[in-house]
Structure formats: C-alpha cells, structure tokens
Amino acid sequence: MPGSSAPPAADRTGAPGQGATEDRQDSRRILTLSRVMGGLAMVILNGLIAAFVWQSHQANTDIAENRLTGTVRAQVAYISEVLGRYDDILRTVQAQVYSGQYHVPRVLAADLRIHRRSLPNVVEILLIDEFGQPWAWTSATPPPRMSSHPAFLAHR
C-alpha cells in the first residue's frame, strides 16, 4: 500500500530494492556494533596492560628501595666503623700527648702516619693547637694555615 509507513511483509522478502536497503541497514548496524565491541575490547585490553605495567613498576620500585636501603645501611656501618677507628686513634694520641709522651712533634707525626694507614678514607691528619697553629701533620708538604680558616674559627 502506497500510503502506509511500514512495508508489507511480502515486500520485505521479495520486492526489488527494498531488501537491499534493509540489508544495508543491517550491515550498518552490524558494522556499528562491531566497532563498539572492538572499541570496548581495546579499552579493556589497554586497562589490563596499564594494570600490568603499574604492578610491574611497583614491584621494581620496591626492589630498588630494598636494595638502596641495604646499600645505605652498609655504608653507614662502614663509615661508623672508620670514624670509630679514627676516634680511637685520636683519643689514644690525645692521652699520649697530655701524658707528655710526645715532646717532639715529628715523632707524633710519624706515629700518626702509621695510624693513618689503618684508615683507608683518611688522606692526612693535622693536629693544631688552640691558636690554630699546626702541631703535627702527616704529610710531607707544608701544613695548611688553620688559624684564619672558617672551620677553625667556627669551632674555636
């Protein structure tokens, strides 16, 4: 019927031109649905990949933090040991100086050179008096001037 809005059932199946239009519409629906499903699959896949990457990042960050913590603890222990030995040496030398055992600074400097060998991170040892004048120095070069040095003035 020409005035009706819906085509008759006989036209849907056998009328020329009508079936092709419906096939195109069905094809478009299927294509649109497949695009939506493909897009949804990509979103889900990207979400899964992002979750995996984040977990991997967290695991590697935890491993790095544990390694760094271990390294820092080892360095702190090593530095504490070296500074402890340095402190022991200086306390021994201080007691010997106050007892009068070292009357000649050269003898003290020679003994300090021997002690310095047990301290791998210490390059030189300089002992100064209360005025900043060198009293014993383990190097063969002239000692640095400490009386006007900011570090000496700050601790004076």
Helices and strands as residue ranges (DSSP letters): H 9-14, H 18-98, H 105-116, E 126-128, E 134-137, H 150-155
